[in-house]
Amino acid sequence: MQVEDTSAATRVREPAMTDVARLAGVSHQTVSRVLNGHPNVREQTRLRVRAAITELGYRPNRAARTLVTGRSQQIGVVAQNSTLYGPTSMLAAFELAAAAQGFAVSVRRVRVLDRSSIAAAVEHHRDQRVAGIVVIAPTASADEALAEIPADVPLVAVDGDPDRGGALVTVDQEAGAFAATRHLLDAGHQTVWHISGPPDWFDAAGRECGWRRALREAGAEIPPVSSADWSASSGYRAGQMLARMPDVTAVFAANDHLALGAIRAMAERGRDVPGDVSIVGFDDVPEAEFFSPPLTTVRPDFDGVATETLSLLLARIEGESGPSLRTLNPTLIPRESVASPRG
């Protein structure tokens, strides 16, 4: 009877990180950087390390790494419990970007973005020994809460206050709103009315600033702002008021749902879009091209925001510190909701 020898001496050894480093001709620290998605690695070196990993069949020991580094291959995210398109799209894009670098994402949702809620969510993630934390902080109250998080926590904010120190990735809301307003002025409209988002949101404030700047630089009259929240119903209410005003020929809405509500209000008052009133939105929701008419809008680069957020967070995890602002430009998407004014 033959007995299988299962001793450690006869078992084939699993490839280690040092084997990958030797085959790729780099240090084990470089292999570690590649595995962690660190941005400061040349692409040629990264490809060589990846090829060595594939050839050897190397599988990182996540449990051992957690014991050595004191942190997991998990990233914590703090986000408001909301279905708003912008934050939801950014979160989905970030989860994909993190997964591509071998990180799992744990999301802690809060009802309101205030000091106590964000502090509790951050502490939850720290208890889980996550590698780093991302806070989607689009409101003033959320931004204030970030100032109280300990400085040794690797953390990146998304959509926070561009004037605040720390690590932040955001869309240039002002540039997008400027482009939207300028597009309406270039179509021949004398001025552009604005349906704004909530005043405590940095996105809304930035978009209003861009709208004002475009009108000011064009020497156009700056009409009063129609305040709203982000919903189609509030856009509809603001649109009802604007539809009664015959001198309103162009409207920039702070998001696509506000624009949708305004289009409905215009139709009920017998005002054609874009024949009588041109309308531009912001966000480029998936339904925007199927509005009636298809909506001209501004498209934020959510994938770019996610990639930059992960890159900045990995740098923070590796010990880099100091203020770091990364701003991405959105893109104007012209469709059929804009036309020259009649007459």
Secondary structure, 3 states (H helix, E strand, C coil): CCCCCCCCCCCCCCCCHHHHHHHHCCCHHHHHHHHCCCCCCCHHHHHHHHHHHHHHCCCCCHHHHHHHHCCCCEEEEEEECCCCHHHHHHHHHHHHHHHHCCCEEEEEEECCCCHHHHHHHHHHHHHCCCCEEEEECCEHHHHHHHCCCCCCCCEEEECCCCCCCCEEEEECHHHHHHHHHHHHHHCCCCCCEEEECCCCEHHHHHHHHHHHHHHHHHCCCCCCCEECCCCHHHHHHHHHHHHCCCCCCEEEECCHHHHHHHHHHHHHCCCCCCCCCEEECCCCCCCHHHCCCCCEEEECCHHHHHHHHHHHHHHHHCCCCCCEEEEECCEEECCCCCCCCCC
